[in-house]
Amino acid sequence: MSNAVSDSDPARGSAGEVFGAFLRLGLTSFGGPIAHLGYFRDELVVRRRWLDDHAYADLIALCQFLPGPASSQVGFALGLMRAGWLGALAAFTAFTLPSALILLVFAGAATAISGPLGQGALHGLKVVAVAIVAQAVWGMARQLCPDRERAAIAVLAVVVLAALPGAPGMILAIAAGAGLGLALGRGAARPASGHLVVPLSRGAGAAALLLFLALLALLPLLADGSQALAMIDSFYRAGALVFGGGHVVLPLLDAEVVQPGWIGPQAFLAGYGAAQAVPGPLFTFAAYLGAALGPEPNGVLGAALALLAIFLPGFLVLLGVLPFWDRFRRMAGAQSLMQGANAAVVGILGAALYSPVFTTAIGGLPDLALALACFVALTGWKLAPWRVVLLAAMAGAALALAG
């Protein structure tokens, strides 16, 4: 192993512990990938202390550079670091399964969320995401932007995203922050704690990268004449080519399943709308699509194949890079570089707090009041996030009744 676990490493846990933590997150993490990172931080960094803010921000910065669902990649890596391969599998399963199952039964439950109470509750879940992301930005800014230079890097990241929105802007902002951090040379201030220890050799990492590329190249050739392999190829390619995760996958999946006629546009959009209202990763939209496809395999088997195919490439790339990441970030120059990158991550989260989180959820003063109340409940009253989520859903339903 290239990264052996020693007495100075963070405490190890069990797969059962990881499963329990991520099942709780999978049931309560509303609001999309940016909000998920806030939920993860509150549960695993602040409450359970599995790692510190520096290591957590490093992991976010790494996953922002890679294709695939960033929040699920962060969760997969955290499970791997905490409890090895079983921990990684436990984190993925527990965080993904609740939303996947909900989307499988969405068609039968659609009428239950069509009335004003249901719509109000769903709106309350969007509003609480504003508070969750704000809490994450506030906490990480205090840890990772403690001086004017790094605060300026965070602001610069927002400027970059304003000029170049989307995944290219995120990558450019992190690269610019890393370069400025290296130029400032503030690595001596970097604490030694919280490094990313993964039970994975460099050889295994290289094998994962080779498998990622081989599947990307070979699946289109093998899919000829097999509908099952053609479906796996389509979802694998969507997961392999999407940078930034979340909503970025929508046009890719539309091209892969709607344009070939495997599913109608109305059914596609209905499932996508439902995916916004459930907790957990947005990539579980693939489970809905796999179940609803016209040609076989569909149903439960189609959902399982689509789900595994869309997540697999992001996890393979992550496994390929992780064994080299910790040694790199502990180098003297790399410490300065990562401090700048971490500050840029704070700016990226701050920009996301405004758009799409705030602009999507806040439609007037009542929404703003609810978001502020949720923020105070999280930061001042220290209520558990899942309790705040439930309260926000009830408040949203009450606001809907009040007109």
Secondary structure by P-SEA (a helix, b strand, c coil): ccccccccccccccaaaaaaaaaaaaacccccaaaaaaaaaaccccccccccaaaaaaaaaaaaaccccaaaaaaaaaaaacccaaaaaaaaaaacaaaaaaaaaccccccccccaaaaaaaaaaaaaaaaaaaaaaaaaaacccccaaaaaaaaaaaaaaaacccaaaaaaaaaaaaaaaaaacccccccccccccccccaaaaaaaaaaaaaaaccccccccccaaaaaaaaaaaaaaccccccccaaaaaaacccccccccaaaaaaaaaaaaaccccccaaaaaaaaacccccccaaaaaaaaaaaaaaaaaaaaacccccccccccaaaaaaaaaaaaaaaaaaaaaaaccccccccccaaaaaaaaaaaaaaccccccaaaaaaaaaaaaaaaaaac
